[in-house]
Amino acid sequence: MSQLKTISYRQALDTVLAHCTKLPAEDVAFLQALGRVLAQDVCARADDPPAAKSAMDGFALNSSETRGATAGNPIAFAFDEVVGAGHVSTAVVTPGRAVRIMTGALLPEGGDAVVKQEDTQPAQDGRFALSEPLRQGENVIAPGAALRAGQRLMAAGEVVTAQGLALLASQGITRVTVRRRPRVALLALGDELVEPGTEPGAGQLYVSNLYALEALCTRYGAQARRLGIAPDDPARIADMLAPGLGGGAQGSDGPASDVVLTLGGSHLGDFDFVDDVLSRLGAQLRFRRTRINMGGSTLFATRGATLFFGLPGTPAPSWLAFELLVRPALWALSGRRRERPLLRARLSEGLAVRRGRTSFIPATLAFSGDDGASVRPLVRGTPLALPAGLLADGLIRWPEDRERLEAGAWVEVEWLGES
């Protein structure tokens, strides 16, 4: 299996996405829908507002009676009870009379306009007067002005946000249909790795990217499960992956994973056993190397509907490979239809890359008024450097036909922040 040719990033991503099938839909309570991807359109159940209501504190009256009102000839009205939002009143607007009304209250019968309190002045006998005529519908919110019954509120494929929850609540919608979250199992590989809280021996180091990628899985809408650290032993690796695949020597404490990630062991060295493990598990290798600047040794395989990614073991390449290949897979499985925004920004400094591969450069963005956005590349030194992945809020998509760009050149930047 290890003799598969190296492919381009576009070929690799297309291969991954071709094996992603949207996960089943499920109904959840709307408060549990935050961050979930809608499987169906959500439509308004009723007009909002259901009837005409006041947009101001003031007096509801019939606009036809205000014709001819001027500063020199104000027109005075008597008024009835105060009507507040949420209260039902039997008051009726009749000739020469108005109804005192508060913002959000339903317009009383006979009224077609509202004069703002501050646009009136006191008159004799407890009445009020106005010195300008009102238009029909002035300071009135018409029925359905905000929403019409049947209007689409949110489309399938959108992520439910806090504002989305408020929209659902405003329509009395208590349950929505969303895609099941992708289930991801993660296993770190290597005799040299130990868990935080354990005293490392000679030549050992704490595992870190296992936790970083678990957090990214959660951020991108998946349910992640750490399977631990496996030693450099193909049989033991396969055995520890069994719970994530839904069975095996260790048994299974849950359903099979949709995505399995191993960290490390994806190269072709004497202690890289992922190819062997894939054979033991009956998985089919789809590609094993990609022409990208970091994380190119990522391999991809399938076993039934389960997607298997063998990521590099060092933090920065594993992070970049996750962002470029795994994150798109998670969103495709979830049915998410919106990709990340692409920004145009000027390079803050000149930079050169190696030809013959697609380069994604971790970077930080800065925004400065009329000058627009500028972007500062973070990659320096070896791919072992962790700060790039920690600090980056963007990825420069380097143009493949250029080896060097000078400071001030425009580049496309994939925004890594919340979209």
C-alpha positions in Angstrom: 0.0 0.0 0.0 2.9 2.4 0.7 3.7 2.8 -3.1 0.8 5.1 -3.9 1.9 8.2 -5.8 2.0 11.6 -4.2 -1.0 13.7 -5.2 -1.9 17.4 -5.3 -3.8 19.0 -2.4 -6.8 19.5 -4.6 -6.9 15.8 -5.6 -6.5 14.8 -1.9 -9.4 17.1 -0.8 -11.6 15.9 -3.6 -10.9 12.3 -2.6 -11.8 12.9 1.0 -15.0 14.8 0.2 -16.0 12.1 -2.3 -16.1 9.6 0.6 -18.2 11.9 2.9 -21.9 11.1 3.1 -24.1 13.4 5.2 -24.9 11.9 8.6 -28.5 11.0 9.6 -30.8 13.6 10.9 -32.2 13.8 14.4 -34.7 15.9 16.3 -33.4 17.8 19.3 -34.8 20.3 21.7 -34.0 23.8 20.4 -31.8 24.6 23.4 -29.6 21.7 22.4 -29.3 22.9 18.9 -26.6 25.5 19.5 -23.7 24.9 17.2 -25.6 22.1 15.3 -26.1 22.0 11.6 -29.7 22.1 10.4 -30.9 19.2 8.3 -34.1 20.9 7.2 -35.2 24.5 6.6 -36.8 26.2 9.5 -39.9 28.3 8.6 -41.9 30.9 10.5 -45.1 29.5 11.9 -47.0 32.8 12.1 -46.9 36.4 11.1 -44.8 38.6 13.3 -46.4 40.7 14.5 -49.7 38.9 14.2 -51.6 42.2 14.1 -50.8 45.9 13.8 -49.0 47.3 16.9 -47.6 50.5 18.1 -43.9 51.3 17.4 -43.9 54.2 20.0 -45.3 55.3 23.3 -48.1 57.8 22.5 -51.7 57.9 21.4 -53.5 55.7 18.8 -56.0 57.6 16.7 -57.5 57.9 13.2 -55.1 59.7 10.9 -58.0 61.3 8.9 -58.9 63.3 11.9 -55.5 65.0 12.0 -55.8 66.7 8.6 -55.3 70.4 8.9 -53.4 70.3 12.2 -50.8 73.1 12.3 -48.8 74.9 15.0 -51.3 77.8 14.8 -54.3 75.5 14.7 -53.6 72.4 16.8 -56.2 69.6 17.0 -57.1 68.3 20.5 -58.3 64.8 21.4 -59.6 63.2 24.5 -58.2 59.8 25.3 -59.2 56.6 27.0 -57.4 53.9 29.0 -53.8 53.1 28.7 -53.0 50.0 26.6 -49.7 48.3 27.3 -47.8 45.5 25.4 -49.3 42.1 26.1 -52.7 43.5 27.3 -55.9 43.1 25.4 -58.1 46.2 25.4 -61.7 46.8 24.4 -61.0 50.5 23.9 -62.1 51.8 20.5 -60.9 54.9 18.6 -63.9 57.1 17.9 -64.2 60.6 16.4 -62.5 63.1 18.7 -61.0 60.4 20.9 -57.8 58.5 21.0 -56.4 55.6 23.1 -53.2 56.0 25.2 -50.9 53.2 23.9 -47.4 51.9 24.8 -44.7 50.5 22.5 -45.6 46.9 21.3 -49.3 47.1 22.2 -51.8 46.0 19.6 -53.5 48.9 17.8 -57.1 49.3 19.0 -60.1 49.1 16.7 -60.6 52.3 14.7 -56.9 53.5 15.0 -54.6 53.6 12.0 -51.7 55.8 13.3 -49.8 56.6 16.5 -48.6 60.1 17.5 -45.5 60.0 19.6 -45.8 61.3 23.1 -43.1 63.9 22.6 -45.0 65.3 19.5 -48.0 66.3 21.6 -48.8 69.1 24.0 -51.3 69.3 26.9 -54.7 70.8 26.1 -57.7 71.8 28.2 -59.8 69.3 30.1 -57.0 66.7 30.3 -56.9 66.4 26.5 -53.8 66.4 24.3 -53.2 68.3 21.0 -51.0 67.8 18.0 -49.8 70.4 15.5 -49.0 68.3 12.5 -51.1 65.8 10.6 -50.3 62.1 10.7 -50.0 59.7 7.8 -52.0 56.5 7.8 -49.7 53.8 9.3 -47.3 56.3 10.9 -45.5 54.8 13.9 -47.4 51.5 13.4 -45.8 48.1 12.8 -47.9 46.4 10.2 -48.9 42.7 10.5 -46.1 40.5 9.3 -43.6 43.4 9.0 -40.9 41.3 10.7 -41.8 37.8 9.5 -44.5 36.2 7.3 -45.9 32.8 8.1 -44.0 30.2 6.0 -41.0 32.5 5.5 -37.7 30.6 5.7 -35.9 31.6 8.9 -32.8 29.4 8.5 -31.7 27.1 5.7 -30.6 23.5 5.9 -26.8 23.4 6.2 -26.7 26.5 8.4 -25.2 26.4 11.9 -27.6 27.3 14.7 -26.2 30.4 16.5 -27.3 32.2 19.6 -29.3 34.6 17.4 -30.8 31.5 15.7 -32.0 30.2 19.1 -33.7 33.5 19.8 -35.4 33.3 16.4 -36.6 29.8 17.1 -37.9 30.9 20.5 -39.7 33.9 19.0 -41.8 31.5 16.9 -42.4 29.1 19.7 -40.4 26.4 17.9 -39.2 23.9 20.6 -37.7 21.2 18.4 -35.5 21.3 15.3 -34.0 18.7 12.9 -30.3 18.7 12.8 -27.5 16.4 11.5 -26.0 14.0 14.0 -22.6 15.1 15.2 -19.6 13.3 13.6 -18.0 10.9 16.0 -14.2 11.1 16.0 -11.8 8.7 17.7 -8.2 9.9 18.3 -5.1 7.8 19.1 -1.6 9.1 19.5 1.3 6.7 18.5 4.8 6.5 19.8 6.9 5.0 22.6 8.2 8.5 23.3 4.9 10.0 24.3 3.5 10.3 27.9 0.3 11.9 29.3 0.5 15.2 31.1 0.8 14.5 34.8 3.2 11.6 34.2 6.9 12.0 34.8 8.6 11.6 31.4 11.6 9.2 31.1 14.7 9.8 29.1 13.8 10.6 25.5 10.1 11.0 26.3 7.9 14.0 25.9 4.3 15.0 26.8 1.7 14.4 24.1 0.2 17.7 23.1 -1.4 17.6 19.7 -3.8 14.8 20.9 -5.5 17.4 23.1 -5.3 20.2 20.5 -7.0 18.1 17.8 -9.6 16.9 20.3 -10.5 20.5 21.0 -10.6 21.4 17.3 -13.0 18.4 16.7 -15.3 19.8 19.4 -15.0 23.4 18.0 -16.0 22.1 14.5 -19.1 20.3 15.7 -17.9 16.8 16.3 -18.0 14.4 19.3 -14.4 13.5 20.0 -13.0 10.6 22.0 -9.4 10.1 23.0 -8.3 6.5 22.9 -5.0 7.3 24.6 -1.4 6.6 23.5 -0.4 3.4 21.7 3.2 2.1 21.7 5.1 1.3 18.6 3.5 -2.1 18.1 1.1 -2.7 15.1 -0.9 -5.3 17.0 -1.3 -3.1 20.0 -2.2 -0.1 17.8 -4.9 -2.0 16.0 -6.2 -3.3 19.3 -6.5 0.2 20.8 -8.3 1.4 17.8 -10.9 -1.2 18.1 -13.2 0.8 20.5 -13.2 3.6 18.0 -14.2 1.3 15.2 -17.0 -0.2 17.3 -15.6 -3.5 18.5 -12.5 -5.6 19.1 -10.4 -7.1 21.8 -11.0 -4.2 24.2 -14.7 -4.3 23.5 -16.8 -1.2 22.5 -18.3 1.3 24.8 -20.2 3.1 22.0 -21.0 3.1 18.4 -18.4 3.1 15.6 -16.7 6.3 14.8 -17.3 8.2 11.6 -13.7 9.4 11.6 -10.6 7.9 13.1 -7.4 9.9 13.6 -4.0 8.6 14.4 -1.2 11.0 15.3 2.3 9.8 14.2 3.5 6.7 12.4 2.3 7.9 8.9 5.8 8.2 7.4 7.8 5.3 6.0 10.4 4.8 8.8 11.2 1.7 10.7 8.7 2.6 13.5 5.9 3.9 11.3 3.2 1.2 11.4 0.0 2.9 10.2 0.1 1.1 6.8 0.4 -2.3 8.6 -2.5 -1.3 10.9 -4.7 -0.4 8.0 -4.1 -3.9 6.5 -5.0 -5.5 9.8 -8.2 -3.5 10.0 -9.2 -4.2 6.4 -9.1 -0.6 5.4 -8.5 0.6 1.9 -5.8 3.2 1.4 -6.8 6.1 -0.8 -3.7 8.2 -0.7 -0.6 8.4 1.5 1.2 11.6 0.5 0.1 15.1 -0.6 2.1 17.9 -2.1 1.5 20.5 0.7 4.1 22.5 2.6 3.4 20.8 6.0 1.5 17.6 6.8 2.3 16.1 3.4 2.8 12.7 4.9 -0.9 12.5 5.9 -2.6 9.4 4.6 -6.3 8.7 4.0 -8.1 5.4 4.0 -11.7 4.1 4.3 -13.2 1.1 6.1 -16.8 0.9 5.2 -18.3 4.3 6.0 -15.5 5.2 8.4 -12.8 7.7 7.3 -9.3 7.1 8.5 -6.7 9.8 8.6 -3.1 9.1 9.6 -1.7 12.5 10.6 1.9 13.4 11.3 3.0 13.3 14.9 4.6 16.7 15.2 2.2 19.5 16.3 2.4 22.1 13.5 2.1 19.6 10.6 -0.7 17.6 12.3 -2.6 20.9 13.0 -2.3 22.0 9.4 -3.2 18.6 7.9 -6.3 18.6 10.2 -7.4 22.1 9.1 -6.8 21.3 5.4 -8.3 17.7 5.2 -10.1 16.6 8.4 -12.0 19.8 9.1 -13.6 19.9 5.6 -14.6 16.2 6.1 -16.3 17.0 9.4 -18.3 19.8 7.9 -19.2 17.7 4.9 -20.5 14.9 7.1 -22.5 17.4 9.1 -24.0 18.9 5.9 -22.6 22.3 6.6 -23.0 24.4 3.5 -20.9 27.4 4.3 -17.2 27.4 4.0 -14.8 29.7 5.7 -14.5 33.3 4.4 -11.6 34.2 2.2 -10.1 37.6 2.8 -7.7 39.6 0.7 -4.8 41.1 2.6 -1.4 42.6 1.9 1.8 40.7 3.0 3.6 42.6 5.8 6.9 41.2 4.6 8.4 39.4 1.7 8.3 35.6 1.7 9.5 32.7 -0.5 8.2 29.2 -0.8 9.4 26.0 -2.5 7.9 25.3 -5.9 6.1 22.1 -6.8 3.6 22.0 -3.9 0.6 23.9 -2.5 1.6 26.1 0.4 -0.6 27.2 3.3 1.2 29.7 5.5 0.0 30.2 9.1 -0.4 33.9 9.7 -1.9 36.7 11.8 -4.2 39.3 10.4 -4.4 43.0 11.3 -7.0 45.5 10.2 -6.3 49.2 10.0 -9.1 51.3 8.6 -8.5 52.6 5.1 -5.4 50.5 4.6 -7.5 47.3 4.7 -6.1 44.1 6.1 -2.5 43.1 6.4 -1.2 39.6 7.1 2.0 38.5 8.8 3.4 35.0 8.1 4.3 33.0 11.2 6.2 30.1 9.8 9.9 30.3 10.6 12.4 27.5 11.1 11.4 23.9 11.4 7.8 22.5 11.3 8.4 21.4 15.0 7.8 25.0 16.1 4.5 25.1 17.9 3.7 28.9 18.1 2.6 29.1 14.5 -0.4 26.9 15.2 -1.1 28.5 18.5 -1.1 32.1 17.2 -2.4 31.8 13.7 -5.8 33.3 12.9 -5.4 32.9 9.2 -3.9 30.7 6.5 -2.3 32.4 3.5 -3.2 30.5 0.4 0.0 30.9 -1.5 -0.4 31.3 -5.3 1.0 28.1 -6.9 2.6 29.9 -9.8 4.8 32.2 -7.5 7.9 31.3 -5.7 8.4 34.6 -4.0 6.2 37.6 -3.1 7.4 40.9 -1.8 6.0 43.0 1.1 2.7 44.7 0.0 1.6 41.9 -2.4 -2.0 40.9 -2.2 -2.8 37.3 -1.1 -5.9 35.3 -0.2 -6.2 34.4 3.5 -8.5 31.8 4.9 -10.0 33.1 8.1 -9.6 30.7 11.0 -11.7 32.6 13.5 -15.3 32.0 14.2 -17.2 32.4 11.0 
